[in-house]
Amino acid sequence: MKFQLAHAGLFAAALTLVMSPVASAQSTTGGHPHKPLNAKRFDSLADRALAVMRARAAQLNITGVAVISYAPGDTVQGWLSKMAVVGRMKDAPTATSKGNNLIGIAYAKSAEMADTLRDSGTAARPPMTGEFGWQGGAIAQSQSGHFIVAFSGGKSEDDLQVSRAGLAVLAPAL
């Protein structure tokens, strides 16, 4: 786990060094829109973010499902996403509970953020059908789109900590 955190930190530092000249060149192009991430670069960033999310979940002693999405453009019209099961993907039904599909919940948090462009559970409107209004997802706008990160499996405040850890890895690409 320490290796994963150190590895993710090194990656973030290396990415910052690599991206600095790119960002400088882009800022001097006279306001031209930034090029969206390609699938290969997204996969690499998402893998790093998912590794950090796994580590943060382990620190918090929780399991669940992590989702990283990137939606190019000012509005969400489509996205690239990557999901990882972090210990468990569901809570089985019992005599007193229907159970929980943690993949479905993580994507519901992501869907809410795609519509509101705000962290899940913070919309200034009631949840729509298909949403729960639960906290645990974080969103950030980049020059070329939005990063949407969600975790489901712990308490809302823990899920949000895990999501923010993943978003922090993506920040150099913002």
DRENTOR-907545 format. One record per residue (C-alpha): residue in one letter; x, z, y. Coordinates in Angstrom, 1 decimal, padded with zeros to 4 digits, m for minus. Example, Ala and Ser with C-alpha at 12.3 -4.5 7.8 and 13.67 -1.06 7.14 Angstrom:
BEGIN
- type	east	up	north
- a	012.3	007.8	m004.5
- s	013.7	007.1	m001.1
***
This chain:
BEGIN
- type	east	up	north
- m	000.0	000.0	000.0
- k	002.8	000.9	002.4
- f	004.3	m002.5	001.6
- q	001.1	m004.3	002.4
- l	000.8	m002.5	005.8
- a	004.5	m003.2	006.6
- h	004.1	m006.8	005.4
- a	001.0	m007.2	007.6
- g	002.8	m005.7	010.6
- l	005.7	m008.1	010.1
- f	003.4	m011.0	009.8
- a	001.6	m010.0	013.1
- a	004.9	m009.7	014.9
- a	006.1	m013.0	013.5
- l	002.9	m014.7	014.4
- t	003.1	m013.4	017.9
- l	006.6	m014.9	018.2
- v	005.5	m018.2	016.8
- m	002.3	m018.3	018.9
- s	003.9	m017.4	022.2
- p	005.3	m020.9	022.9
- v	002.1	m022.4	021.7
- a	000.0	m020.2	024.0
- s	002.3	m021.0	026.9
- a	002.1	m024.7	026.3
- q	m001.7	m024.5	026.0
- s	m002.0	m022.5	029.2
- t	m000.2	m025.2	031.2
- t	m002.5	m028.0	030.0
- g	m004.8	m027.7	033.0
- g	m007.6	m025.9	031.2
- h	m008.0	m028.2	028.3
- p	m009.9	m026.6	025.4
- h	m007.8	m025.1	022.7
- k	m007.7	m026.8	019.4
- p	m009.7	m024.9	016.7
- l	m007.9	m023.3	013.8
- n	m007.6	m025.6	010.8
- a	m008.6	m024.3	007.3
- k	m005.0	m023.8	006.1
- r	m004.1	m021.6	009.1
- f	m007.4	m019.7	008.9
- d	m006.8	m019.0	005.2
- s	m003.3	m017.6	006.0
- l	m004.7	m015.4	008.8
- a	m007.7	m014.3	006.8
- d	m005.5	m013.3	003.8
- r	m003.3	m011.1	006.1
- a	m006.4	m009.5	007.7
- l	m008.0	m008.9	004.3
- a	m004.8	m007.2	003.1
- v	m004.9	m004.9	006.1
- m	m008.6	m004.2	005.6
- r	m007.9	m003.2	001.9
- a	m005.2	m000.8	003.1
- r	m007.4	000.7	005.8
- a	m010.3	001.1	003.3
- a	m007.9	002.9	000.9
- q	m006.8	005.2	003.7
- l	m010.5	006.1	004.3
- n	m011.1	006.4	000.6
- i	m013.9	003.8	000.6
- t	m014.6	000.6	m001.3
- g	m016.8	m002.3	m000.6
- v	m016.7	m005.9	000.6
- a	m014.7	m007.4	003.5
- v	m015.6	m010.7	005.2
- i	m013.5	m012.7	007.7
- s	m015.1	m015.6	009.5
- y	m013.9	m018.0	012.2
- a	m016.5	m020.1	014.2
- p	m015.0	m022.7	016.4
- g	m016.5	m023.4	019.8
- d	m018.5	m021.4	022.3
- t	m021.6	m021.0	020.1
- v	m021.7	m020.5	016.4
- q	m022.7	m023.8	014.7
- g	m020.6	m023.3	011.5
- w	m017.7	m021.2	010.3
- l	m014.9	m020.8	007.9
- s	m015.0	m017.6	005.9
- k	m013.2	m015.6	003.3
- m	m014.5	m012.7	001.4
- a	m012.8	m010.1	m000.8
- v	m014.2	m007.4	m003.0
- v	m012.4	m004.2	m002.2
- g	m013.2	m002.1	m005.2
- r	m016.8	m002.8	m005.7
- m	m019.4	m005.5	m004.7
- k	m022.6	m003.6	m005.3
- d	m024.2	m000.2	m005.9
- a	m026.3	m000.5	m009.0
- p	m030.0	000.3	m008.9
- t	m031.1	003.7	m010.1
- a	m034.5	005.3	m010.8
- t	m034.7	006.2	m007.1
- s	m032.8	003.4	m005.4
- k	m033.0	m000.4	m005.4
- g	m029.2	m000.5	m005.2
- n	m027.1	m002.4	m002.6
- n	m025.6	m005.9	m002.6
- l	m022.5	m005.2	m000.5
- i	m021.7	m008.9	m000.2
- g	m025.2	m009.5	001.2
- i	m024.9	m006.6	003.7
- a	m021.5	m007.7	004.9
- y	m022.8	m011.3	005.5
- a	m025.9	m009.9	007.2
- k	m023.7	m008.0	009.6
- s	m021.7	m011.3	010.2
- a	m025.0	m013.2	010.7
- e	m026.2	m010.7	013.3
- m	m022.8	m011.0	015.2
- a	m023.0	m014.9	015.0
- d	m026.3	m014.7	016.8
- t	m025.6	m011.9	019.3
- l	m021.9	m012.4	019.8
- r	m021.7	m008.6	019.8
- d	m020.4	m006.1	017.2
- s	m023.0	m005.5	014.5
- g	m025.5	m002.8	015.3
- t	m025.1	m003.1	019.0
- a	m027.5	m005.9	019.9
- a	m029.9	m005.3	022.8
- r	m032.8	m006.3	020.5
- p	m034.3	m005.1	017.3
- p	m032.9	m006.5	014.1
- m	m034.4	m009.8	012.9
- t	m035.5	m010.5	009.4
- g	m032.3	m010.8	007.4
- e	m030.5	m008.3	009.6
- f	m030.2	m004.6	009.2
- g	m028.8	m003.6	012.6
- w	m026.1	m001.6	010.9
- q	m022.7	m001.1	012.5
- g	m019.6	m002.1	010.6
- g	m018.8	m005.5	012.0
- a	m016.6	m006.5	014.9
- i	m016.3	m009.8	016.8
- a	m013.8	m011.2	019.3
- q	m013.7	m014.4	021.2
- s	m010.6	m016.6	021.1
- q	m009.7	m019.5	023.2
- s	m011.2	m021.9	020.6
- g	m014.0	m019.9	019.0
- h	m015.0	m016.5	017.6
- f	m013.5	m014.2	014.9
- i	m016.2	m012.3	013.0
- v	m015.1	m009.5	010.7
- a	m017.3	m007.3	008.6
- f	m017.0	m004.6	006.0
- s	m019.7	m002.9	003.9
- g	m019.4	000.0	001.5
- g	m018.7	003.1	003.5
- k	m020.4	004.9	006.4
- s	m021.0	002.7	009.4
- e	m018.2	004.3	011.4
- d	m015.7	003.8	008.5
- d	m016.9	000.2	007.9
- l	m016.2	m000.4	011.6
- q	m012.7	001.0	011.4
- v	m011.9	m001.3	008.5
- s	m013.3	m004.3	010.4
- r	m011.4	m003.5	013.5
- a	m008.2	m003.2	011.5
- g	m008.8	m006.7	010.2
- l	m009.6	m008.0	013.7
- a	m006.3	m006.5	015.0
- v	m004.4	m008.8	012.6
- l	m006.3	m011.8	014.0
- a	m005.7	m010.8	017.7
- p	m002.4	m012.7	018.0
- a	m004.4	m015.9	017.2
- l	m006.9	m015.1	020.0
***
